[in-house]
Each structure stands twice: as C-alpha cells, then as structure tokens.
C-alpha cells in the first residue's frame, strides 16, 4: 500500500457501501508524496467521506493545492473530538489537525 492509500481505499469502500460513514487518515508528507492523485480521483468521482490530514507545518500549502483543484470544503480542527460534527456530511470533506505528528 502507498503512503496515502487510505484516501483511495476510503473512496472505494464508499462506492461499495454508500451508506457507511468513513474516515480516512493520512499525514501531510504522505499527501504530498502520493495523496494528490487520490484527492483528484475523489473529486472527479464525487466521493463523499471525511479525510483527516495530520499536519505539522504544511497545512497552508495543502490548502493552496486543494484550491488549485477547485476544492474548498476543508476545515482546521483543534481537537480530535471535533471530527464527530462532520460525520453526517454528504460530500467529500477534508479536516486538518495539527499536533499528533
């Protein structure tokens, strides 16, 4: 599996089981390594799950990349407990959380 394979795996699982709530997790360096194509795949195929990206220093760069793809449904959270409020989102959502790395 690749470094950001959770993104494509979550996309595939959501297509197989559209009623399930899914959370994919990756890290900022993995996103830059292999997550951008997976993100484009999710956007192109209208996926609908939550992606949590653990950040340390590159959150703004990732936001710029996402905006470049025409995507702006991302949020910064300050605590993992905040993930709960996004569980019922019906579109692809990206959360940034700083601190676990």
C-alpha positions as CSV (number, residue, x, y, z in Angstrom):
1,X,0.0,0.0,0.0
2,X,1.1,3.5,-0.7
3,X,1.7,6.2,1.8
4,X,-1.7,7.9,1.2
5,X,-3.5,4.8,0.2
6,X,-6.2,5.4,2.8
7,X,-7.7,8.1,0.5
8,X,-8.2,5.7,-2.4
9,X,-9.3,2.9,-0.1
10,X,-11.9,5.0,1.5
11,X,-13.2,6.1,-1.9
12,X,-13.5,2.5,-3.0
13,X,-15.2,1.5,0.2
14,X,-17.7,4.4,-0.1
15,X,-18.6,3.3,-3.6
16,X,-19.2,-0.3,-2.4
17,X,-21.1,0.8,0.7
18,X,-22.6,4.3,0.2
19,X,-24.5,4.3,3.5
20,X,-21.4,3.8,5.6
21,X,-19.6,6.7,7.4
22,X,-15.9,6.7,6.6
23,X,-12.9,8.5,7.9
24,X,-9.6,8.2,6.1
25,X,-6.4,9.3,7.8
26,X,-3.1,10.4,6.3
27,X,-0.2,12.7,7.1
28,X,0.9,15.8,5.4
29,X,4.1,14.4,3.9
30,X,2.2,11.4,2.6
31,X,-0.4,13.7,1.0
32,X,2.4,15.4,-1.0
33,X,4.1,12.0,-1.8
34,X,1.0,10.2,-3.2
35,X,-2.2,11.8,-1.9
36,X,-2.7,14.4,-4.6
37,X,-3.7,12.0,-7.3
38,X,-6.0,10.2,-4.9
39,X,-7.6,13.6,-4.0
40,X,-8.2,14.3,-7.7
41,X,-9.7,10.9,-8.0
42,X,-12.1,11.6,-5.2
43,X,-13.1,15.0,-6.6
44,X,-13.6,13.7,-10.1
45,X,-15.7,10.7,-8.9
46,X,-17.7,12.8,-6.5
47,X,-16.7,10.8,-3.4
48,X,-18.3,11.6,0.0
49,X,-16.2,10.7,3.0
50,X,-14.1,12.6,5.6
51,X,-10.3,12.8,5.1
52,X,-8.3,13.7,8.2
53,X,-4.8,15.0,7.4
54,X,-2.4,15.3,10.3
55,X,-0.3,18.3,9.9
56,X,2.8,19.8,11.4
57,X,4.0,22.5,9.1
58,X,2.4,22.3,5.6
59,X,-1.3,22.9,6.1
60,X,-1.4,26.2,4.1
61,X,0.4,24.5,1.2
62,X,-2.1,21.7,1.1
63,X,-5.0,24.2,1.2
64,X,-3.4,26.0,-1.8
65,X,-3.1,22.8,-3.7
66,X,-6.8,22.0,-3.0
67,X,-7.9,25.4,-4.0
68,X,-6.0,24.9,-7.2
69,X,-8.2,21.9,-7.9
70,X,-11.3,24.0,-7.2
71,X,-11.9,22.4,-3.9
72,X,-12.5,24.4,-0.7
73,X,-14.5,22.1,1.6
74,X,-11.7,21.8,4.2
75,X,-11.6,22.8,7.8
76,X,-9.0,23.1,10.6
77,X,-9.9,21.3,13.8
78,X,-8.2,21.8,17.2
79,X,-9.2,18.6,18.8
80,X,-9.9,15.0,17.5
81,X,-13.3,15.2,19.2
82,X,-14.4,17.8,16.6
83,X,-14.4,15.0,13.9
84,X,-17.8,13.9,15.2
85,X,-19.5,17.0,13.9
86,X,-18.5,16.1,10.3
87,X,-19.8,12.5,10.3
88,X,-23.0,13.4,8.5
89,X,-21.5,15.5,5.8
90,X,-22.7,14.2,2.5
91,X,-19.8,15.4,0.4
92,X,-16.1,14.9,0.4
93,X,-14.6,16.8,3.4
94,X,-11.0,17.4,4.4
95,X,-10.0,18.1,8.0
96,X,-6.6,19.4,9.1
97,X,-5.4,18.6,12.6
98,X,-2.1,19.8,13.9
99,X,-0.3,18.2,16.8
100,X,-0.1,14.4,16.6
101,X,3.0,14.3,14.5
